């Protein structure tokens, strides 16, 4: 399946070292992958907190691993705000 993934802010800095940094990219993914599973595969889930949206709807942290992606979905990952 093809899913559009958008990384906001500095999340791209936490991608696995074998993934080329990107802000907006269409990815071919295995069927059955979840929003949380994709964050794991990209490598930033264990590194930093984030908020996820699927097709414009917030995905609450407690359902990241049960929200299954579908062909054509748009997933946006947003890092926590920094500053003061």
C-alpha positions as CSV (number, residue, x, y, z in Angstrom):
1,X,0.0,0.0,0.0
2,X,1.1,3.6,-0.6
3,X,0.9,6.1,2.3
4,X,2.0,9.7,2.3
5,X,4.1,10.5,5.4
6,X,4.8,14.1,6.6
7,X,7.3,14.8,9.3
8,X,6.9,18.2,10.9
9,X,9.5,20.3,12.6
10,X,12.7,18.5,13.6
11,X,11.4,14.9,13.6
12,X,13.4,14.0,10.5
13,X,16.5,14.3,12.7
14,X,15.4,11.2,14.6
15,X,14.9,8.9,11.5
16,X,16.9,5.7,11.5
17,X,20.4,6.3,10.0
18,X,19.6,4.1,7.0
19,X,16.6,6.3,6.0
20,X,17.2,9.4,3.9
21,X,15.9,12.5,5.7
22,X,12.6,13.8,4.3
23,X,9.7,16.1,5.2
24,X,7.0,14.7,2.9
25,X,7.3,11.4,1.1
26,X,5.1,8.6,-0.4
27,X,6.1,5.3,1.1
28,X,5.2,1.7,0.0
29,X,4.3,-0.1,3.2
30,X,3.2,-3.6,4.1
31,X,-0.5,-4.2,4.7
32,X,-1.6,-4.2,8.3
33,X,1.0,-1.6,9.5
34,X,-0.3,0.7,12.2
35,X,0.4,4.4,12.9
36,X,2.6,3.4,15.8
37,X,4.3,0.6,13.9
38,X,5.3,3.1,11.1
39,X,6.8,5.4,13.8
40,X,8.8,2.4,15.0
41,X,9.9,1.5,11.5
42,X,11.0,5.1,10.9
43,X,13.0,5.0,14.1
44,X,11.8,8.0,16.0
45,X,9.2,6.5,18.3
46,X,11.8,5.4,20.9
47,X,13.7,8.6,20.6
48,X,11.1,11.4,21.2
49,X,7.5,12.1,21.9
50,X,5.2,13.0,19.0
51,X,1.6,13.6,18.0
52,X,0.2,11.7,15.1
53,X,-2.6,12.5,12.7
54,X,-4.2,10.2,10.1
55,X,-6.2,11.8,7.3
56,X,-6.6,15.0,9.4
57,X,-7.7,13.2,12.6
58,X,-5.6,13.1,15.7
59,X,-4.6,9.6,16.7
60,X,-4.5,9.3,20.4
61,X,-1.4,7.7,22.0
62,X,-3.4,4.8,23.4
63,X,-4.6,3.7,19.9
64,X,-1.3,4.2,17.9
65,X,-0.8,0.4,17.8
66,X,-4.4,-0.4,16.8
67,X,-4.9,2.3,14.1
68,X,-4.2,0.3,10.9
69,X,-3.1,2.3,7.9
70,X,-4.8,1.9,4.5
71,X,-3.8,2.7,0.9
72,X,-3.9,6.4,0.2
73,X,-3.7,7.5,3.9
74,X,-1.9,10.7,4.8
75,X,0.0,10.4,8.1
76,X,1.5,13.5,9.8
77,X,3.9,13.2,12.8
78,X,4.4,16.3,14.9
79,X,7.1,16.7,17.5
80,X,6.4,18.4,20.9
81,X,6.8,22.1,20.9
82,X,10.0,23.6,22.2
83,X,10.8,27.1,23.3
84,X,10.1,29.4,26.0
